[in-house]
Amino acid sequence: MTATPGFGTPPRSFFLRTPSVLIFILVLAIFTIGVTLMSEAMGTGVISTSFVKTLGKTLCLCLIAIAMDLVWGYTGILSLGHFAFFGLGGYMIGMWLMYARTKEIVVGSLANVAIPPTDQEVVDAIGTQIFGVVGSSDFPTVWMFAHSLPLQLLMVVLVPGILALVFGWLAFRSRVTGVYLSILTQAMTLALSLYLFQNDSGLRGNNGLSGLQNLPGLGDVSQDWISLWFLWASALALGLGYLLAAWLVSGKFGSVLRGIRDNEQRVRFLGYSVEGYKLVIFTVTACIAGIAGALYYPQAGIINPAEIAPIASIYLAVWVAIGGRGRLYGAVIGAAFVSLVSTYFTGGQAPDIPLGFYTIQWVDWWLILLGLSFVLVTLFAPAGIGGLVDLWLERKRPDRHGADLGPDQGALREKEAQE
């Protein structure tokens, strides 16, 4: 006996309901394999090691853009603080990288002394090397787990997650919404940035953490291969992050998030815990941002408090808006597009344009161009670049006029086809 379509049929799998996920993972896999084969590590040299790092960092920016899209595009919370979570993830992994790398240097320099140093002497020497630039030699409390990679990896998720949980609980329980919530998240980011600028913050103040591209124990491995490893890790994190985000927004949880975005009061009247949903998505996206930052800054080689400035979170919102918020692939497209175009204009690759009385230097004009793009997209193409994909899909849809739209043939055929 054949079940009537729509009744008694088993529910379709997640991938059948969201084919865009498989398409995205396939495109990401092809991209990663292509870059790998054309990299200097593979001997072809079509893509330089520096550009491989740029592409790896771009994938990390795409991951945090997905987090921003979840919290803004799907839930309606314009957070101007998610780059703070991104930076905290970078600081957490940066502490281990700097500690372990400095330990290698210290142990190597003390290897030939007549009297072998004690463990405490080694630790003191490491502290002097790291904190001598700020006039100290003692390890602050925040470095208590810096010697352990597993614990620092755990901190990559816990520190941004706990900060988001505490901040979100205080803000959402007070029912702060709209522009006021955006200002609060921006104030949180500014406060964190100003604190990290201080030398007594324990994170070397304005000097930040440097030399992060040198992986401990891998001094003999060239940057060609290290950049490729980070590219693979970034692609894997982006693929898993996209899969998680798509799963979150595909079911009931995602429907509630969209309901909160469109009409928060109605969702609350229906009996849903709006504050609970907001807190969960705010915390989850903060953890995703922390993971993205932990992969980004070892490829950048350095992190300092300027990376956590509020302007960075504003850039993040611009990326998502240009790509098309409320569309996961739109967030990825926006982040990748702006990141690569920014590298082109600010890296000296774009030729200057002499006008006789003035020469346009794109390094100085890039931010103006980005701002104008944001304004134009907001006014004339609110769906962003992702809207072009929607337009193409709309044209590809078959003409349903006269098709069977109900459980039995002919049900609601003409009526729904005309509406």
C-alpha positions as CSV (number, residue, x, y, z in Angstrom):
1,M,0.0,0.0,0.0
2,T,1.4,3.3,-1.0
3,A,1.1,6.2,1.5
4,T,-0.6,9.3,0.2
5,P,2.0,12.1,-0.2
6,G,1.9,14.4,2.8
7,F,0.3,11.7,5.1
8,G,2.1,8.8,6.6
9,T,5.4,9.5,4.8
10,P,8.5,9.5,6.9
11,P,10.1,13.0,7.5
12,R,12.8,13.9,5.1
13,S,16.4,14.0,6.4
14,F,18.1,17.2,7.3
15,F,20.2,17.3,4.2
16,L,17.2,16.7,1.9
17,R,15.4,19.6,3.6
18,T,18.4,21.9,3.3
19,P,20.3,21.0,0.1
20,S,22.2,24.3,0.4
21,V,24.3,22.7,3.2
22,L,25.5,20.0,0.9
23,I,26.2,22.5,-1.9
24,F,28.1,24.7,0.5
25,I,30.2,21.9,1.9
26,L,31.0,20.6,-1.6
27,V,32.1,24.1,-2.8
28,L,34.2,24.5,0.3
29,A,35.8,21.1,-0.2
30,I,36.6,21.9,-3.9
31,F,38.0,25.3,-2.9
32,T,40.2,23.8,-0.2
33,I,41.5,21.1,-2.5
34,G,42.2,23.6,-5.2
35,V,44.1,25.9,-3.0
36,T,46.1,23.0,-1.6
37,L,47.1,21.7,-5.0
38,M,48.2,25.2,-6.2
39,S,50.1,26.1,-3.0
40,E,53.9,26.5,-2.6
41,A,53.8,23.5,-0.2
42,M,52.8,21.3,-3.0
43,G,55.5,22.6,-5.3
44,T,53.3,24.4,-7.8
45,G,53.6,27.8,-6.4
46,V,50.6,29.2,-8.2
47,I,49.3,30.6,-4.9
48,S,51.9,32.2,-2.6
49,T,52.2,31.2,1.1
50,S,51.1,34.7,2.1
51,F,47.9,34.5,0.0
52,V,47.2,31.0,1.5
53,K,47.3,32.7,4.9
54,T,45.0,35.4,3.6
55,L,42.5,32.8,2.4
56,G,42.7,30.9,5.7
57,K,42.0,34.1,7.6
58,T,39.1,34.8,5.2
59,L,37.6,31.4,6.1
60,C,37.8,32.4,9.8
61,L,36.1,35.7,9.1
62,C,33.3,33.8,7.2
63,L,32.8,31.7,10.4
64,I,32.3,34.7,12.6
65,A,30.1,36.2,10.0
66,I,27.8,33.1,10.3
67,A,27.8,33.7,14.1
68,M,26.8,37.3,13.5
69,D,24.1,36.3,11.0
70,L,22.6,33.9,13.5
71,V,22.3,36.5,16.2
72,W,21.4,39.5,14.0
73,G,20.0,38.1,10.7
74,Y,17.9,35.4,12.3
75,T,17.2,36.7,15.8
76,G,17.2,40.5,15.2
77,I,19.9,41.3,17.9
78,L,22.3,43.8,16.4
79,S,25.4,42.9,18.4
80,L,28.3,45.2,18.2
81,G,30.4,43.1,20.5
82,H,31.0,39.8,18.7
83,F,34.5,40.8,17.6
84,A,35.4,41.0,21.3
85,F,34.6,37.3,21.6
86,F,36.6,36.7,18.4
87,G,39.6,38.5,19.9
88,L,39.3,36.7,23.3
89,G,39.5,33.4,21.4
90,G,42.7,34.7,19.8
91,Y,44.2,35.7,23.2
92,M,43.4,32.4,24.7
93,I,45.3,30.3,22.1
94,G,47.9,33.1,21.8
95,M,48.9,32.6,25.5
96,W,49.7,29.0,25.0
97,L,51.6,29.6,21.7
98,M,53.7,32.4,23.2
99,Y,54.4,30.4,26.4
100,A,55.4,27.2,24.7
101,R,57.5,28.9,22.0
102,T,59.3,31.0,24.7
103,K,59.9,27.9,26.7
104,E,61.6,26.3,23.8
105,I,63.9,29.3,23.4
106,V,64.7,29.5,27.1
107,V,65.4,25.7,27.5
108,G,67.6,25.8,24.4
109,S,69.6,28.8,25.7
110,L,70.1,27.1,29.2
111,A,70.9,23.7,27.8
112,N,74.7,24.2,28.0
113,V,75.0,25.9,31.4
114,A,77.2,24.1,34.0
115,I,74.4,23.7,36.5
116,P,71.0,22.7,35.0
117,P,68.3,25.1,35.9
118,T,65.4,24.2,38.1
119,D,61.8,24.2,36.9
120,Q,61.1,27.4,38.8
121,E,64.1,29.1,37.2
122,V,62.9,28.1,33.8
123,V,59.4,29.6,34.5
124,D,61.0,32.8,35.8
125,A,63.1,33.1,32.7
126,I,60.0,32.5,30.5
127,G,58.1,35.2,32.5
128,T,61.0,37.7,32.0
129,Q,61.1,37.1,28.3
130,I,57.4,37.5,27.9
131,F,56.6,40.3,30.3
132,G,59.9,42.2,30.3
133,V,58.5,44.5,27.6
134,V,56.0,45.8,30.2
135,G,58.5,45.9,33.1
136,S,57.5,42.7,34.8
137,S,58.6,39.1,35.1
138,D,55.7,37.4,37.0
139,F,52.9,35.5,35.4
140,P,49.5,37.0,36.0
141,T,46.6,34.9,37.1
142,V,45.1,34.8,33.6
143,W,48.1,32.8,32.5
144,M,47.6,30.0,35.0
145,F,46.7,27.5,32.3
146,A,49.1,28.8,29.6
147,H,51.3,25.8,30.0
148,S,48.6,23.4,29.0
149,L,47.3,23.2,25.4
150,P,44.1,21.2,26.3
151,L,43.1,23.7,29.0
152,Q,43.8,26.7,26.8
153,L,41.7,25.2,24.0
154,L,38.9,24.8,26.5
155,M,39.4,28.5,27.5
156,V,38.9,29.4,23.8
157,V,35.3,28.4,24.2
158,L,34.7,29.0,27.9
159,V,35.9,32.6,28.2
160,P,33.9,34.1,25.4
161,G,30.9,31.8,26.3
162,I,30.9,32.8,30.0
163,L,31.3,36.5,29.1
164,A,28.4,36.3,26.7
165,L,26.3,34.3,29.2
166,V,26.8,36.8,32.0
167,F,26.3,39.9,29.7
168,G,23.3,38.4,27.9
169,W,21.6,37.3,31.2
170,L,21.9,40.8,32.6
171,A,20.8,42.5,29.4
172,F,18.0,40.2,28.3
173,R,16.4,39.7,31.7
174,S,16.1,43.5,31.7
175,R,14.4,43.3,28.3
176,V,16.9,45.7,26.7
177,T,16.2,45.6,23.0
178,G,16.9,47.5,19.8
179,V,19.5,50.3,19.6
180,Y,19.9,50.3,23.3
181,L,21.2,46.7,23.3
182,S,23.5,47.5,20.4
183,I,25.0,50.4,22.4
184,L,25.4,48.1,25.4
185,T,27.3,45.5,23.4
186,Q,29.5,48.3,21.9
187,A,30.2,49.6,25.4
188,M,31.2,46.1,26.6
189,T,33.6,45.9,23.6
190,L,35.1,49.3,24.3
191,A,35.5,48.6,28.0
192,L,37.3,45.3,27.3
193,S,39.5,47.0,24.7
194,L,40.5,49.8,27.0
195,Y,41.2,47.3,29.8
196,L,43.5,45.2,27.5
197,F,45.4,48.3,26.6
198,Q,46.7,48.6,30.2
199,N,50.0,46.9,31.0
200,D,48.6,45.5,34.2
201,S,45.9,43.6,32.3
202,G,48.3,40.6,32.1
203,L,48.2,40.4,28.4
204,R,51.1,42.8,27.6
205,G,49.0,45.9,27.0
206,N,49.4,47.6,23.7
207,N,52.2,45.2,22.7
208,G,49.7,42.3,22.6
209,L,50.9,38.7,21.8
210,S,53.3,38.2,18.9
211,G,55.1,35.5,17.1
212,L,52.0,33.3,17.1
213,Q,52.8,32.0,13.6
214,N,55.6,29.9,15.1
215,L,54.2,26.7,16.3
216,P,56.0,25.1,19.2
217,G,57.9,21.9,18.4
218,L,57.6,22.6,14.7
219,G,60.6,24.9,14.1
220,D,61.8,22.7,11.2
221,V,58.5,22.9,9.4
222,S,58.2,25.6,6.8
223,Q,55.5,28.3,6.8
224,D,54.3,26.8,3.5
225,W,53.0,23.7,5.3
226,I,51.9,25.5,8.5
227,S,49.8,27.9,6.4
228,L,48.3,25.0,4.6
229,W,47.5,23.2,7.9
230,F,45.7,26.3,9.2
231,L,43.8,26.5,5.9
232,W,42.5,23.0,6.4
233,A,41.6,23.6,10.0
234,S,39.8,26.8,9.1
235,A,37.9,25.1,6.3
236,L,36.9,22.3,8.6
237,A,35.7,24.7,11.3
238,L,33.7,26.7,8.7
239,G,32.1,23.6,7.4
240,L,31.1,22.4,10.8
241,G,30.0,25.9,11.8
242,Y,27.8,26.2,8.8
243,L,26.3,22.7,9.4
244,L,25.6,23.7,13.0
245,A,24.0,27.0,12.1
246,A,21.9,25.4,9.4
247,W,20.7,22.8,11.8
248,L,19.8,25.4,14.4
249,V,17.7,27.5,12.0
250,S,16.0,24.6,10.2
251,G,13.8,23.4,12.9
252,K,11.5,24.7,15.6
253,F,14.3,26.5,17.3
254,G,15.0,28.5,14.1
255,S,11.3,29.3,13.7
256,V,11.2,30.8,17.2
257,L,14.3,32.8,16.5
258,R,12.8,34.3,13.3
259,G,9.6,34.9,15.3
260,I,11.5,36.9,17.9
261,R,13.1,38.9,15.1
262,D,9.8,39.7,13.4
263,N,7.5,40.1,16.4
264,E,9.0,39.6,19.8
265,Q,5.9,40.4,21.8
266,R,3.8,37.9,19.9
267,V,6.3,35.1,20.5
268,R,6.3,36.0,24.2
269,F,2.5,35.9,24.3
270,L,2.5,32.5,22.7
271,G,4.4,31.2,25.8
272,Y,7.9,31.0,24.6
273,S,10.8,32.1,26.8
274,V,12.1,34.9,24.5
275,E,14.9,35.8,26.9
276,G,16.0,32.1,27.1
277,Y,16.2,31.8,23.3
278,K,18.1,35.0,23.0
279,L,20.6,34.0,25.7
280,V,21.2,30.6,24.1
281,I,21.9,32.0,20.6
282,F,24.0,34.8,22.0
283,T,26.2,32.4,24.0
284,V,26.5,29.8,21.2
285,T,27.5,32.4,18.7
286,A,30.1,33.9,21.1
287,C,31.7,30.4,21.4
288,I,31.7,30.1,17.6
289,A,33.4,33.6,17.4
290,G,36.0,32.5,19.9
291,I,36.9,29.4,17.8
292,A,37.2,31.6,14.7
293,G,39.5,33.9,16.5
294,A,41.7,31.1,17.8
295,L,42.2,30.0,14.2
296,Y,42.6,33.5,12.8
297,Y,45.4,35.0,14.9
298,P,48.0,32.3,14.6
299,Q,47.7,32.9,10.8
300,A,47.9,36.7,11.4
301,G,50.9,36.2,13.7
302,I,49.9,38.8,16.3
303,I,47.0,40.1,18.3
304,N,46.7,43.3,20.3
305,P,43.8,45.3,21.9
306,A,43.2,47.3,18.7
307,E,41.7,44.1,17.2
308,I,38.9,44.3,19.8
309,A,38.0,47.9,19.1
310,P,34.3,48.5,18.5
311,I,34.9,49.5,14.9
312,A,35.8,45.8,14.2
313,S,32.3,44.7,15.2
314,I,30.8,47.4,13.0
315,Y,32.8,46.1,10.1
316,L,31.4,42.6,10.9
317,A,27.8,44.0,10.7
318,V,28.7,45.6,7.4
319,W,29.9,42.3,5.9
320,V,26.7,40.5,6.9
321,A,24.6,43.3,5.5
322,I,26.4,43.4,2.2
323,G,26.2,39.6,1.9
324,G,22.6,39.5,2.9
325,R,21.5,38.9,6.5
326,G,19.1,36.1,7.3
327,R,20.9,33.9,4.8
328,L,23.9,31.8,6.0
329,Y,25.4,31.7,2.6
330,G,24.9,35.5,2.3
331,A,27.0,36.0,5.5
332,V,29.8,33.8,4.0
333,I,29.6,35.6,0.7
334,G,29.7,39.1,2.3
335,A,32.7,38.3,4.6
336,A,34.7,36.6,1.8
337,F,33.9,39.4,-0.7
338,V,34.8,42.3,1.6
339,S,37.8,40.6,3.0
340,L,39.4,39.8,-0.3
341,V,38.5,43.2,-1.9
342,S,39.9,44.9,1.2
343,T,43.2,42.9,0.8
344,Y,43.3,44.1,-2.8
345,F,42.7,47.7,-2.1
346,T,44.8,48.1,1.1
347,G,47.6,45.8,0.1
348,G,48.9,48.1,-2.5
349,Q,47.7,46.0,-5.4
350,A,45.1,48.4,-6.7
351,P,46.8,51.1,-8.9
352,D,46.5,54.7,-7.9
353,I,44.4,56.9,-10.1
354,P,46.0,60.3,-10.9
355,L,43.5,63.1,-11.6
356,G,46.1,65.8,-12.1
357,F,45.0,67.9,-9.1
358,Y,44.7,64.9,-6.9
359,T,45.8,61.2,-6.8
360,I,43.3,58.7,-5.5
361,Q,45.2,56.2,-3.3
362,W,42.9,53.3,-2.5
363,V,44.6,52.6,0.8
364,D,43.1,55.9,2.0
365,W,39.8,55.6,0.2
366,W,38.9,52.0,0.9
367,L,36.9,52.7,4.1
368,I,34.9,55.4,2.3
369,L,34.2,53.0,-0.5
370,L,33.1,50.3,2.0
371,G,30.8,52.8,3.8
372,L,29.2,53.9,0.5
373,S,28.7,50.2,-0.4
374,F,26.9,49.6,2.9
375,V,24.6,52.6,2.4
376,L,23.8,51.6,-1.2
377,V,23.1,48.0,-0.3
378,T,20.9,49.1,2.6
379,L,18.9,51.5,0.4
380,F,18.6,49.7,-2.8
381,A,19.4,46.0,-2.2
382,P,18.5,45.1,1.4
383,A,18.8,41.4,0.5
384,G,22.5,42.0,-0.2
385,I,24.6,39.8,-2.6
386,G,22.7,36.8,-1.3
387,G,19.6,38.2,-2.8
388,L,21.1,37.5,-6.2
389,V,21.1,33.8,-5.3
390,D,17.5,34.0,-4.2
391,L,16.6,35.7,-7.5
392,W,18.3,32.9,-9.4
393,L,16.5,30.2,-7.4
394,E,13.2,31.9,-7.8
395,R,13.7,31.8,-11.6
396,K,14.7,28.2,-11.5
397,R,11.5,27.1,-9.6
398,P,9.0,25.2,-11.8
399,D,5.7,26.8,-12.7
400,R,3.3,25.4,-10.1
401,H,0.2,26.7,-11.8
402,G,-2.3,23.9,-12.0
403,A,-0.1,21.5,-10.0
404,D,-1.5,19.3,-7.2
405,L,-1.0,21.3,-4.0
406,G,-3.0,19.1,-1.6
407,P,-3.1,15.5,-0.3
408,D,-5.5,14.5,-3.1
409,Q,-5.4,15.4,-6.8
410,G,-7.0,18.7,-7.6
411,A,-7.2,19.9,-4.0
412,L,-6.7,23.7,-3.8
413,R,-5.1,23.5,-7.3
414,E,-6.3,26.6,-9.0
415,K,-6.9,28.6,-5.8
416,E,-3.5,28.4,-4.3
417,A,-1.7,28.6,-7.7
418,Q,-3.3,31.9,-8.2
419,E,-2.7,33.4,-4.8
